[in-house]
Amino acid sequence: MERNQFTFYRSYYEALKHLNKRDRAQVLMAVIAYALDETVPALTGVPLSVFTLIKPTLDSGRNKAKNRLGKGGTKGEQRGNEGEGEAEIEAEAEREGKGEGESEGEAPAGPDPAAAAVLAAYRERFSPTPSAACVQALTGYAATMGADCCLRAMDAALDAGKPSWAYLRGILRAKEAQGVRSLADWDRADADHQRRRQSQGSRPKGSPTSDDPSKFRKDLQWMDQFLAQTERGEGI
């Protein structure tokens, strides 16, 4: 079904703005061609992953437009046959101008821009063909931690020379367990870890400290065992 207009949701923009200029242009033209002419694009890599996330809302908008045209007829039919083609275009534009369901509070949910950005980056930097489990997990981490944290985790994995899903997942799990939900949380967690390391490194090795009761307990247990062996003549 050829259309003359479609609703471009803000979520599309949020997903597209994270792409480089070339990929952004490919996805944008693919969205327009598919929405207006139902032309299936020939995309690969990052553009394909982003278009795949947007496609369900385009399909939903087209189906709603078809249903509306099928229900009440067009203004051309109401006037007879006079100017039928022109009136049909006008009727479709008028109906679609309502936002394809937005006036009734039925606007379809657009793709999660955070998930789109994370999946696009993963396909570009790690693997162009992530597993279904990987896609599901990354979508979940993007929802709970945000795209920025997921992208920083990717940077950390690549800096460590570990461009694998297993290593990246380990970083994300650790940060999620630390309560990281933003880059500010990440920075605080790293600062706390650094302070703990410095505190532990400043203690004299082999000497008990007032805040290390386990050291005293181990020393006392060893002393008790030594005295018992000495009394039995085993420790001499």
N, C-alpha and C positions, 0 to 999 in steps of 0.2 A: 504494500500500500504506500503510494507516494504521498508525502506530506509537505506542507508549506512552512511549518514551524514546529518547534519542540521546546520543552522546558530545559534550560541549562541550569542545573542546581549548583549551589555554592560548593558542595562536596566535590564536584568535578574539578572546579578551580583549585581546591585544596590539594587534590591528588596530582594535578598537572603541574603546579608551581614548583614541586620538588624535582622535576625532571630537567635534564639539560635541554637546550633549545631545539636540537634535532628531534629528540624523542617526543618532546612536547608537541611539536608541529605534527608529527605522525599521528599521535593519539588524538589530537584535536580534529584533524581532518577525517580520521576514521570514525570518530563519534558523530560528526556532522553527516557524513555519507551514510552511516548506518541508520541514524535517526530519521533522515529525510527520505532516502531512497532505498533503505533496507539493504544496502550494499555491504556484504561481509568483507572486512579488510584482510589483507595479507600481511600480517604483522609477525614479528618474532621478538624474543628477548623481553626487555623492559617494557616497550610499548604494548606488547601483547598482554603482559600481566596486568597493566593498568587498565587497558580496554576491557579485559575480562571482568574486572571488578565493577566497571561502570555499566557494562552491557545489560545486566538484569533490570536496572531502572529505565533504560531505554526501551526494553521490551515491555515493561509494565506500562509506560506512557503510551506506546503504540496500541496495546490491547485496549486500554481505556478509551482511546480515540475511536477505535473500531466499534466498541460497544455503544458509544454515544451516537455515532452516525447510524448504527443499526436500529436504534430505539425510536427516535422521533422523526426520522426522515430529515430532510434538509429544507431550508427556506425555499429552495427552488420547487420542491414538491408541493409545498403549501400554496404557492402562487400558480400552480399548474406547470406547464412546461416552459414558460417564458423565462429566459435567462437562467436555465437550470444549472448549467455548468458553473457560471459565475457565482450564483447563489450558494452552490455547494461548497465552493472554496471559501466564501465568506462565512458560511455556517461553521465550517471546520476551524477557521481561524478564530472565530468568536468563542467557540467552545474551548479550544486549546489555550486561548488567552486567559482562561480562568485558572491556569496552572495545572491542568490535568489532574484535578482532584484536590488541589490545594484549598479551593473555596469551601470544600466539604470536610476539610481536615483529614484528607486521605492521601496526602502527598507521600509517595514511596520513599523509604529511607535510602539515602544515597550511600555510596561506598564509604567505608571508614577511611578518611584521608591518611591517618597515621598508619594503618595496616597497608594501604597502597604504597606509601613511601618506603616502608620497611621491606615489603616483599620485592619492590622494584630494586632497591639497593642490594638485597640478598642475591637476586638473580644476576645482577650486574657484577658483583664483587666476589661472590662465593660459588654459586652454581646456577646455571640457567634453567635447570630442571629440579627444583626442590621436591622432596616427597610430600605426600598429602599430610603426613604427621608434622613435618617441618612447617608447612604453610599454616596449619592449624595452630601450632605452638607460637609461631611468630605473630600471628594475628592476635592471640591472647596476650602475649607480652606487650604488643603495641597498645592494646586497650588498657592494660593496667599500669604500664610504665611510661607510655608515650613513645613517639617516634625518635625523639632526641636520645633517649637512654639506649634504645635498641641500636641506633646508629653508632653511638659511642662504644657499645659492646663490640660491634663489628670492627671498629677501629682498633680496639684492644686486642682482638683475636688476630687481626692481620699484623699488628705491630709485633706480636709474639711469634709470628711465623706459623700460625695455626689456622689456616683458612678452611676449617671444617665445621660442620653443623654441630658435632659433638662438643667441640671446644667452645663454640659460641653459646650453645645451650648451657654449658657449665657456668659461664660468666653471668648469663641472664638469671639462672637459678640462684646463684649466690647473691646477686644484687637484690633480687626479689625477696629472698629470705632476710636480707638486711633492712627491709622496709623501704627500699628505694622506689620512689614514684616520680622523681624528677631529677634533672641534672644537679639541682641544689642538694637533694638528698644524697646523690652519688658523691658529690664533693665532701659532704659532711662525713659520710661513711669512710671515705678514704682518709680524711684528716684524723678521725678517731682511731683508725687502724694504725696510722703512722705514729700517733702519740703513744699507743700501747706498745709498739715495737721499741720506741725510744726509751720508754719507762723500763721495759724489761732489760734492754741492753745496758742501762746504767747501773744495774745491780752487780755487786762483786760475785763472780762465779764461785760456787762451792760454799758460800756463806749463807746461813739462814737469815731471813729478814722478818721484821715484825708483821708484815702482811703476807707471809708465806707459812701458815701453820702446818702445811703438809710436810715441809722440811723438818720441823721439830718432831712431828709424829714418826717420821721415818728414822730419825736419829735415835729417838727413845726406843723404838722397836729393835733397832740394831743393838743398842746398849743392853737391853734386856736379854736378847739372845746371846750376846757375848758373855754376860755375867753367868747365865745359866750353863753355858758350855764350860766356863772356867771352873765353876763349882763341881762339875762332873769330870773335870780334868781333860775335857776335849778341846778347850781353847788354848792350851799352852803347848 
